[in-house]
């Protein structure tokens, strides 16, 4: 716990770089200004990561006797990883501004594989007393692969940033300083909000409840990391390019229609995926945890219940992610300042509500509080979107047709009935303690029910959501023509 506390503090420079400097660099009017801001982010990462390490290692002197050379080595490797990944910031900004999303995906995927494999191998190669540094070894390999692969992709795509041609605009800081401060403040609030959640969990829930929450949140975050997060980043990049004229009165009807169409497609895409998971996922949570983590986690903790709640939470998180991407890409300093003040107050209220809910109903209460938090945030974003676009047509684009809603409900009922049948079929086996091969047959039938549910939802989409599919096809075709 002591090491985890210190290592998390090194994430702050990375979050400030990704959510502060990067967003403003993508919004910059010129490539030269973007290059300056991206390079400033790299330098900032070096300074703050080093400062965070010095504070963690020498100022906050650990009291545990087991704090050893291995922990110090792990912190040093984490700093190296943060600085190395920060060196890729100009390349990431350049690829994003040129909409090279495939190259970004390849670079991140290669880095994830390299980091995971190296962390796993280090557990077998390093001595036992150095195992605590295995995660840091994975971070270093991730950062090295990420930086090198993206640099190669940028060089091959000829979209790299010439770091010697910075903007020599004396008003650069004046133009972007206020926006940068607001973005950094939001990153700061989100970072410490996570620590606040950890404190709420620590003081309101038992150790088993905390472990169940961590397990379920890590599993659910995989969906957010590999689907929702890339889509949010792409939305921010696209809206940053299109929204430059909206706040200056240069918007015309064609541009507004294109913005509404794109926003509607993005929101409806995350809504369909998240609702599918929310309808199907809870019926498979217990079986999933049982197969991967064993009967102790599945039946003696609330991990399965928390994971089911997290599937519902993904709907709110996905909606809010796209809404915040639109707001951060188009809002001026005044609107960003207003949103920062709103989220600051909301964060304090959220932590109080989360503590009350978690104390009463366990870690599931923390997920419910998160749902309420995201719903209120999206309400603020939706009000801003309506005011900026001067229309509520985007709302009608997001609403699901009645056939699609019926298909989702039918899929939910089908999976619930399949889960009930699975429990009846395995009741005599005491499958909570039985070997996995003894429940293989009923489990396969239960999985086939999920395939049937997915086919049912897909059929409803094809027959009912014709406007959404046409908008999606038009955006895809126009992007290919642009490329």
C-alpha positions as CSV (number, residue, x, y, z in Angstrom):
1,X,0.0,0.0,0.0
2,X,2.8,2.4,0.8
3,X,4.5,1.8,-2.6
4,X,1.2,2.0,-4.4
5,X,0.5,5.4,-2.8
6,X,3.9,6.7,-3.9
7,X,3.8,5.2,-7.4
8,X,0.3,6.7,-8.1
9,X,1.7,10.2,-7.4
10,X,3.9,9.7,-10.5
11,X,0.8,9.5,-12.6
12,X,0.0,13.1,-12.1
13,X,2.5,14.5,-14.7
14,X,1.2,12.0,-17.2
15,X,-2.4,13.0,-16.6
16,X,-1.5,16.7,-16.8
17,X,0.3,16.1,-20.1
18,X,-2.5,14.0,-21.6
19,X,-5.5,16.0,-20.3
20,X,-3.9,19.5,-20.2
21,X,-1.2,20.2,-22.7
22,X,-2.2,17.7,-25.3
23,X,-5.8,18.9,-25.6
24,X,-4.7,22.5,-26.0
25,X,-2.0,21.5,-28.5
26,X,-4.6,19.6,-30.6
27,X,-6.9,22.7,-30.5
28,X,-4.0,25.1,-31.6
29,X,-4.6,27.1,-34.7
30,X,-1.2,26.2,-36.3
31,X,1.1,23.2,-36.3
32,X,3.9,25.4,-35.0
33,X,1.9,26.4,-32.0
34,X,1.0,22.7,-31.5
35,X,4.7,21.8,-31.7
36,X,5.6,24.3,-29.0
37,X,2.8,23.2,-26.6
38,X,3.6,19.5,-27.2
39,X,7.3,20.0,-26.5
40,X,6.5,22.0,-23.4
41,X,4.4,19.0,-22.3
42,X,7.4,16.8,-22.7
43,X,9.6,19.1,-20.7
44,X,7.0,19.5,-18.0
45,X,6.8,15.7,-17.7
46,X,10.6,15.5,-17.0
47,X,10.4,18.2,-14.4
48,X,7.3,17.1,-12.5
49,X,8.1,13.4,-12.7
50,X,11.5,14.0,-11.2
51,X,10.1,16.3,-8.5
52,X,7.4,13.7,-7.7
53,X,10.0,11.0,-7.3
54,X,12.2,13.1,-5.0
55,X,9.3,14.0,-2.8
56,X,8.1,10.4,-2.6
57,X,11.5,8.9,-2.0
58,X,13.1,11.5,0.4
59,X,10.5,13.9,1.8
60,X,7.7,11.4,2.5
61,X,10.0,9.0,4.4
62,X,8.4,5.5,4.5
63,X,7.9,4.0,8.0
64,X,7.7,0.4,6.9
65,X,10.8,-1.7,7.5
66,X,10.1,-3.7,4.3
67,X,10.6,-0.6,2.2
68,X,13.8,-1.6,0.5
69,X,16.1,-1.1,-2.5
70,X,13.5,-2.8,-4.7
71,X,10.9,-0.2,-4.0
72,X,13.3,2.6,-4.7
73,X,14.3,0.9,-7.9
74,X,10.7,0.6,-8.9
75,X,10.0,4.3,-8.4
76,X,13.1,5.2,-10.4
77,X,12.0,3.0,-13.3
78,X,8.5,4.6,-13.1
79,X,10.1,8.0,-13.5
80,X,12.1,6.7,-16.5
81,X,8.9,5.4,-18.0
82,X,7.0,8.6,-17.5
83,X,9.8,10.7,-19.0
84,X,10.2,8.3,-22.0
85,X,6.5,8.3,-22.7
86,X,6.5,12.1,-22.4
87,X,9.1,12.3,-25.2
88,X,6.4,10.9,-27.6
89,X,4.0,13.8,-26.9
90,X,4.9,15.9,-30.1
91,X,4.5,12.8,-32.2
92,X,1.1,11.9,-30.6
93,X,-0.1,15.5,-31.2
94,X,1.1,15.5,-34.8
95,X,-0.6,12.1,-35.6
96,X,-3.8,13.2,-33.9
97,X,-4.0,16.5,-35.7
98,X,-3.5,14.6,-39.0
99,X,-6.2,12.1,-37.9
100,X,-3.8,9.1,-38.1
101,X,-5.8,7.0,-35.7
102,X,-4.7,3.7,-37.2
103,X,-1.1,4.5,-36.5
104,X,-1.9,5.6,-32.9
105,X,-3.8,2.4,-32.3
106,X,-0.9,0.3,-33.7
107,X,1.6,2.1,-31.5
108,X,-0.5,1.7,-28.3
109,X,-1.4,-1.9,-29.0
110,X,2.3,-2.8,-29.6
111,X,3.2,-1.0,-26.4
112,X,0.5,-2.8,-24.3
113,X,1.8,-6.2,-25.6
114,X,5.4,-5.3,-24.9
115,X,4.7,-3.9,-21.5
116,X,2.5,-6.9,-20.4
117,X,5.0,-9.5,-21.7
118,X,8.0,-7.8,-20.1
119,X,6.2,-7.5,-16.8
120,X,5.3,-11.2,-16.8
121,X,8.7,-12.3,-17.8
122,X,10.4,-10.1,-15.1
123,X,8.5,-12.1,-12.5
124,X,10.3,-15.2,-13.6
125,X,13.7,-13.6,-14.3
126,X,14.1,-11.2,-11.3
127,X,14.9,-12.5,-7.8
128,X,12.0,-12.7,-5.4
129,X,13.0,-9.6,-3.5
130,X,12.8,-7.6,-6.7
131,X,9.4,-8.7,-7.8
132,X,7.9,-5.4,-6.7
133,X,9.7,-3.8,-9.6
134,X,8.2,-6.1,-12.3
135,X,5.3,-3.7,-12.9
136,X,7.8,-0.8,-13.3
137,X,9.8,-2.9,-15.8
138,X,6.6,-3.3,-17.8
139,X,6.0,0.5,-17.7
140,X,9.5,1.1,-19.1
141,X,9.0,-1.4,-21.9
142,X,5.6,0.1,-22.6
143,X,7.0,3.6,-22.8
144,X,10.0,2.6,-25.0
145,X,7.8,0.7,-27.4
146,X,5.2,3.4,-27.5
147,X,7.7,6.2,-28.3
148,X,9.7,4.3,-30.8
149,X,6.7,2.8,-32.8
150,X,4.8,6.1,-32.9
151,X,8.0,7.9,-34.0
152,X,8.4,5.4,-36.8
153,X,4.7,5.7,-37.8
154,X,5.0,9.5,-37.9
155,X,8.1,9.4,-40.0
156,X,6.6,6.9,-42.5
157,X,3.4,9.0,-42.7
158,X,5.4,12.2,-43.1
159,X,3.3,13.9,-40.5
160,X,5.9,14.5,-37.8
161,X,6.4,17.8,-36.2
162,X,9.6,19.7,-36.9
163,X,10.6,20.6,-33.3
164,X,13.0,23.4,-34.6
165,X,10.2,25.4,-36.0
166,X,8.3,26.7,-33.0
167,X,5.7,29.4,-33.1
168,X,7.4,32.7,-32.5
169,X,4.2,34.4,-31.5
170,X,4.6,36.6,-28.5
171,X,0.9,36.2,-27.7
172,X,1.0,32.4,-27.7
173,X,0.8,32.3,-23.9
174,X,-2.0,34.9,-23.9
175,X,-3.9,32.9,-26.5
176,X,-3.7,29.5,-24.8
177,X,-2.7,30.2,-21.2
178,X,-6.2,30.5,-19.8
179,X,-7.4,27.4,-21.7
180,X,-4.3,25.5,-20.5
181,X,-4.9,26.5,-16.9
182,X,-8.5,25.3,-17.0
183,X,-7.5,22.0,-18.5
184,X,-4.7,21.4,-16.0
185,X,-7.1,22.2,-13.2
186,X,-9.7,19.7,-14.5
187,X,-6.9,17.1,-14.7
188,X,-5.9,17.9,-11.1
189,X,-9.4,17.5,-9.9
190,X,-9.8,14.1,-11.6
191,X,-6.5,12.9,-10.3
192,X,-7.3,13.7,-6.7
193,X,-10.9,12.6,-7.1
194,X,-9.5,9.1,-7.6
195,X,-7.6,9.3,-4.3
196,X,-10.8,10.5,-2.7
197,X,-12.6,7.5,-3.9
198,X,-9.8,5.3,-2.5
199,X,-10.2,7.0,0.9
200,X,-14.0,6.6,0.8
201,X,-13.6,2.9,0.0
202,X,-11.0,2.5,2.8
203,X,-13.1,4.1,5.5
204,X,-16.6,2.8,4.5
205,X,-16.0,-0.7,3.3
206,X,-14.3,-3.9,4.6
207,X,-11.2,-5.4,3.0
208,X,-13.3,-7.9,1.0
209,X,-15.5,-5.1,-0.3
210,X,-12.5,-3.1,-1.4
211,X,-11.0,-6.1,-3.2
212,X,-14.2,-6.8,-4.9
213,X,-14.5,-3.2,-6.1
214,X,-11.0,-3.1,-7.4
215,X,-11.4,-6.4,-9.3
216,X,-14.7,-5.3,-10.9
217,X,-13.5,-1.8,-11.7
218,X,-10.3,-3.2,-13.4
219,X,-12.4,-5.6,-15.5
220,X,-14.9,-3.0,-16.5
221,X,-12.2,-0.4,-17.3
222,X,-10.9,-2.7,-20.1
223,X,-14.0,-1.9,-22.1
224,X,-13.6,1.8,-21.4
225,X,-9.9,1.7,-22.2
226,X,-10.1,-0.2,-25.5
227,X,-13.4,1.2,-26.9
228,X,-14.8,4.3,-25.2
229,X,-11.5,6.1,-24.5
230,X,-10.2,5.9,-28.2
231,X,-13.6,7.1,-29.4
232,X,-13.5,10.0,-27.0
233,X,-10.0,11.0,-28.1
234,X,-11.1,10.9,-31.7
235,X,-14.2,13.0,-31.0
236,X,-12.1,15.6,-29.2
237,X,-9.7,15.8,-32.2
238,X,-12.5,16.0,-34.8
239,X,-14.5,18.6,-32.8
240,X,-11.4,20.7,-32.1
241,X,-10.9,21.0,-35.9
242,X,-14.6,21.7,-36.7
243,X,-15.4,24.0,-33.8
244,X,-12.9,26.7,-34.4
245,X,-15.4,29.0,-36.0
246,X,-18.5,28.2,-33.9
247,X,-17.5,30.6,-31.0
248,X,-16.5,33.3,-33.5
249,X,-19.9,33.5,-35.3
250,X,-18.6,31.8,-38.4
251,X,-20.8,28.7,-38.2
252,X,-23.1,28.1,-41.2
253,X,-26.0,25.7,-41.6
254,X,-23.9,23.0,-43.3
255,X,-21.2,23.0,-40.6
256,X,-23.8,22.8,-37.9
257,X,-25.5,19.9,-39.6
258,X,-22.2,18.1,-39.9
259,X,-21.4,18.7,-36.2
260,X,-24.8,17.5,-35.1
261,X,-24.6,14.4,-37.3
262,X,-21.1,13.5,-36.0
263,X,-22.1,14.1,-32.4
264,X,-25.3,12.1,-32.8
265,X,-23.3,9.2,-34.4
266,X,-20.7,9.2,-31.6
267,X,-23.3,9.3,-28.8
268,X,-25.5,6.7,-30.3
269,X,-22.5,4.4,-30.9
270,X,-21.5,4.4,-27.3
271,X,-25.1,4.2,-26.2
272,X,-25.7,1.0,-28.3
273,X,-22.5,-0.7,-27.1
274,X,-23.0,0.4,-23.4
275,X,-26.7,-0.7,-23.3
276,X,-25.8,-4.0,-24.9
277,X,-23.3,-4.6,-22.1
278,X,-25.7,-3.4,-19.5
279,X,-28.5,-5.8,-20.8
280,X,-26.3,-8.9,-21.4
281,X,-23.4,-8.5,-18.9
282,X,-25.1,-8.9,-15.5
283,X,-26.3,-12.4,-16.5
284,X,-22.7,-13.5,-17.0
285,X,-20.9,-11.7,-14.2
286,X,-20.9,-14.5,-11.7
287,X,-19.9,-17.2,-14.2
288,X,-17.1,-14.9,-15.5
289,X,-15.7,-14.2,-12.1
290,X,-16.0,-17.9,-11.2
291,X,-14.1,-19.1,-14.3
292,X,-11.3,-16.4,-14.1
293,X,-10.8,-16.0,-10.4
294,X,-12.3,-19.0,-8.7
295,X,-15.3,-19.6,-6.3
296,X,-13.9,-17.5,-3.5
297,X,-14.2,-14.3,-5.4
298,X,-17.4,-15.3,-7.1
299,X,-19.4,-16.4,-4.0
300,X,-17.7,-15.1,-0.9
301,X,-17.3,-11.5,-2.1
302,X,-19.5,-9.0,-3.9
303,X,-17.3,-8.9,-7.0
304,X,-20.0,-10.3,-9.3
305,X,-22.6,-7.8,-8.0
306,X,-20.2,-4.9,-8.4
307,X,-19.3,-6.0,-11.9
308,X,-23.0,-6.1,-12.8
309,X,-23.4,-2.6,-11.5
310,X,-20.4,-1.5,-13.4
311,X,-22.0,-2.7,-16.7
312,X,-24.8,-0.2,-16.0
313,X,-22.3,2.5,-15.0
314,X,-20.6,2.2,-18.4
315,X,-23.7,3.8,-20.0
316,X,-23.3,6.9,-17.9
317,X,-19.5,7.0,-18.3
318,X,-19.6,6.6,-22.1
319,X,-22.2,9.4,-22.5
320,X,-20.3,11.8,-20.3
321,X,-17.0,11.0,-22.0
322,X,-18.3,12.1,-25.4
323,X,-20.1,15.1,-23.9
324,X,-17.0,16.3,-22.1
325,X,-14.9,15.7,-25.3
326,X,-17.2,18.1,-27.2
327,X,-17.2,20.7,-24.4
328,X,-13.4,20.7,-24.0
329,X,-12.9,20.8,-27.8
330,X,-15.2,23.8,-28.4
331,X,-15.6,25.8,-25.2
332,X,-13.8,29.1,-24.6
333,X,-12.0,30.1,-21.4
334,X,-15.2,31.4,-19.8
335,X,-17.2,28.2,-20.4
336,X,-14.3,26.1,-19.3
337,X,-13.9,28.1,-16.1
338,X,-17.6,27.7,-15.4
339,X,-17.4,24.0,-16.0
340,X,-14.3,23.7,-13.7
341,X,-16.1,25.4,-10.9
342,X,-19.1,23.2,-11.4
343,X,-17.1,20.0,-11.3
344,X,-15.2,21.2,-8.2
345,X,-18.4,21.6,-6.3
346,X,-19.8,18.4,-7.7
347,X,-16.8,16.4,-6.7
348,X,-17.1,17.4,-3.1
349,X,-20.8,16.5,-3.1
350,X,-20.0,13.2,-4.9
351,X,-17.5,12.1,-2.3
352,X,-20.0,12.8,0.5
353,X,-22.8,10.8,-1.3
354,X,-20.4,8.0,-2.2
355,X,-19.4,7.7,1.5
356,X,-23.0,7.5,2.6
357,X,-24.0,4.9,-0.1
358,X,-20.9,2.8,0.4
359,X,-21.4,2.7,4.2
360,X,-24.9,1.5,3.8
361,X,-24.8,-0.9,0.8
362,X,-21.2,-1.6,0.3
363,X,-19.0,-1.1,-2.7
364,X,-22.1,-1.2,-5.0
365,X,-23.1,2.1,-3.5
366,X,-19.9,3.7,-4.8
367,X,-20.8,2.6,-8.3
368,X,-24.3,4.0,-7.9
369,X,-22.8,7.3,-6.7
370,X,-20.6,7.3,-9.8
371,X,-23.6,6.9,-12.0
372,X,-25.3,9.9,-10.4
373,X,-22.1,11.9,-10.7
374,X,-21.7,11.1,-14.5
375,X,-25.4,11.8,-15.1
376,X,-25.2,15.3,-13.6
377,X,-21.9,16.0,-15.5
378,X,-23.6,15.0,-18.8
379,X,-26.6,17.2,-18.0
380,X,-24.2,20.2,-17.8
381,X,-22.6,19.2,-21.1
382,X,-25.9,18.7,-22.9
383,X,-27.0,22.1,-21.8
384,X,-23.8,23.6,-23.3
385,X,-24.2,21.6,-26.5
386,X,-27.8,22.8,-27.0
387,X,-26.8,26.4,-26.4
388,X,-23.8,26.2,-28.8
389,X,-25.6,24.4,-31.6
390,X,-28.8,26.5,-31.0
391,X,-30.9,23.4,-31.6
392,X,-32.0,20.2,-29.8
393,X,-31.9,18.1,-33.0
394,X,-28.9,16.2,-31.8
395,X,-31.0,14.7,-29.0
396,X,-33.4,13.2,-31.6
397,X,-30.5,11.6,-33.4
398,X,-29.4,9.9,-30.2
399,X,-32.8,8.5,-29.2
400,X,-33.3,4.8,-29.9
401,X,-36.2,3.6,-32.0
402,X,-38.9,1.5,-30.3
403,X,-37.8,-1.7,-32.2
404,X,-34.2,-1.3,-31.0
405,X,-35.4,-0.8,-27.4
406,X,-37.6,-3.9,-27.7
407,X,-34.7,-5.9,-29.0
408,X,-32.5,-4.8,-26.0
409,X,-35.2,-5.7,-23.5
410,X,-35.8,-9.1,-25.2
411,X,-32.0,-9.7,-25.2
412,X,-31.9,-8.9,-21.4
413,X,-34.8,-11.2,-20.7
414,X,-33.3,-14.0,-22.8
415,X,-30.0,-13.8,-21.0
416,X,-31.7,-13.7,-17.6
417,X,-33.7,-16.8,-18.4
418,X,-30.6,-18.5,-19.7
419,X,-28.8,-17.7,-16.4
420,X,-31.8,-19.1,-14.4
421,X,-31.7,-22.3,-16.5
422,X,-28.0,-22.6,-15.9
423,X,-28.3,-22.4,-12.2
424,X,-31.1,-25.0,-12.2
425,X,-29.1,-27.3,-14.5
426,X,-26.0,-27.2,-12.2
427,X,-27.7,-27.1,-8.9
428,X,-27.2,-30.8,-8.2
429,X,-23.5,-30.4,-9.1
430,X,-22.8,-27.8,-6.5
431,X,-21.0,-25.9,-9.2
432,X,-19.7,-23.3,-6.8
433,X,-17.1,-25.9,-5.7
434,X,-17.2,-28.4,-8.6
435,X,-14.5,-28.6,-11.3
436,X,-15.0,-26.3,-14.3
437,X,-15.3,-29.3,-16.7
438,X,-18.4,-30.5,-14.9
439,X,-20.3,-27.3,-15.8
440,X,-18.8,-27.0,-19.3
441,X,-22.0,-28.1,-21.1
442,X,-24.5,-25.7,-19.4
443,X,-21.9,-22.9,-19.6
444,X,-21.6,-23.4,-23.4
445,X,-25.4,-23.2,-23.7
446,X,-25.4,-20.1,-21.6
447,X,-22.8,-18.5,-23.8
448,X,-24.9,-19.4,-26.9
449,X,-27.7,-17.5,-25.4
450,X,-25.5,-14.4,-25.4
451,X,-24.7,-14.9,-29.1
452,X,-28.5,-15.2,-29.8
453,X,-29.0,-11.9,-27.8
454,X,-26.3,-10.2,-29.8
455,X,-28.0,-11.3,-33.0
456,X,-31.3,-10.1,-31.8
457,X,-29.9,-6.6,-31.0
458,X,-28.1,-6.5,-34.4
459,X,-31.3,-7.4,-36.2
460,X,-33.1,-4.6,-34.4
461,X,-30.4,-2.1,-35.3
462,X,-30.5,-3.0,-39.0
463,X,-34.2,-2.8,-39.3
464,X,-34.9,0.2,-37.1
465,X,-31.8,2.5,-37.0
466,X,-31.6,3.3,-40.7
467,X,-30.8,7.0,-40.1
468,X,-28.0,6.1,-37.8
469,X,-26.5,3.6,-40.2
470,X,-26.8,6.1,-43.1
471,X,-25.1,8.8,-41.0
472,X,-22.3,6.3,-40.1
473,X,-21.9,5.3,-43.7
474,X,-21.7,9.0,-44.8
475,X,-19.1,9.9,-42.2
476,X,-17.0,6.8,-43.1
477,X,-17.2,7.6,-46.8
478,X,-16.3,11.3,-46.3
479,X,-13.3,10.3,-44.2
480,X,-12.0,7.9,-46.8
481,X,-12.3,10.6,-49.4
482,X,-10.5,13.1,-47.2
483,X,-7.6,10.6,-46.6
